[in-house]
Amino acid sequence: MVVPAKRLSRSRSRKRRFQKEIVKPVQLVRCKNCNELTLPHRICINCGFYKGKKYLEIEKESKKK
């Protein structure tokens, strides 16, 4: 049986073990209908479309003065 030549320190082993825990930046895609940035595989919150079909009726807020 193979035995490691030297013991790994806690920090070294934890660095290797928790590499997959690093937070990745959010990936955004353009909506094909309104060209706004949205999360992939989600309904666009700006226009309510997903894969070319309308799923939500979005009401636009009017600015009152």
C-alpha positions as semicolon CSV with decimal commas, in nm:
position;residue;x (nm);y (nm);z (nm)
1;M;0,000;0,000;0,000
2;V;0,132;0,343;-0,093
3;V;0,182;0,590;0,190
4;P;0,223;0,967;0,130
5;A;0,578;1,090;0,189
6;K;0,462;1,387;0,401
7;R;0,136;1,478;0,562
8;L;-0,067;1,752;0,391
9;S;-0,145;2,055;0,602
10;R;-0,508;2,142;0,675
11;S;-0,498;2,449;0,454
12;R;-0,360;2,256;0,156
13;S;-0,615;1,979;0,175
14;R;-0,902;2,223;0,237
15;K;-0,798;2,437;-0,062
16;R;-0,823;2,134;-0,284
17;R;-1,144;2,006;-0,127
18;F;-1,337;2,333;-0,143
19;Q;-1,244;2,449;-0,493
20;K;-1,594;2,361;-0,611
21;E;-1,745;2,584;-0,340
22;I;-1,610;2,900;-0,507
23;V;-1,895;3,129;-0,613
24;K;-1,925;3,164;-0,989
25;P;-2,055;3,482;-1,152
26;V;-2,418;3,485;-1,261
27;Q;-2,462;3,390;-1,627
28;L;-2,706;3,616;-1,810
29;V;-2,854;3,576;-2,158
30;R;-3,040;3,817;-2,384
31;C;-3,418;3,781;-2,417
32;K;-3,505;3,710;-2,782
33;N;-3,818;3,925;-2,763
34;C;-3,707;4,244;-2,583
35;N;-3,327;4,202;-2,577
36;E;-3,305;4,246;-2,196
37;L;-3,059;4,048;-1,983
38;T;-3,230;3,760;-1,798
39;L;-3,135;3,438;-1,624
40;P;-3,121;3,137;-1,857
41;H;-3,424;2,903;-1,863
42;R;-3,647;3,162;-1,693
43;I;-3,937;3,376;-1,806
44;C;-3,822;3,730;-1,892
45;I;-3,941;3,963;-1,615
46;N;-3,946;4,255;-1,854
47;C;-4,178;4,118;-2,126
48;G;-4,309;3,783;-1,994
49;F;-4,185;3,573;-2,289
50;Y;-4,000;3,240;-2,275
51;K;-3,889;3,053;-2,588
52;G;-4,102;3,273;-2,811
53;K;-4,428;3,223;-2,618
54;K;-4,596;3,470;-2,386
55;Y;-4,642;3,324;-2,038
56;L;-4,698;3,633;-1,822
57;E;-4,896;3,950;-1,872
58;I;-4,666;4,228;-1,752
59;E;-4,818;4,561;-1,655
60;K;-4,603;4,866;-1,713
61;E;-4,592;5,115;-1,425
62;S;-4,676;5,467;-1,531
63;K;-4,489;5,756;-1,369
64;K;-4,727;5,985;-1,187
65;K;-4,621;6,344;-1,115
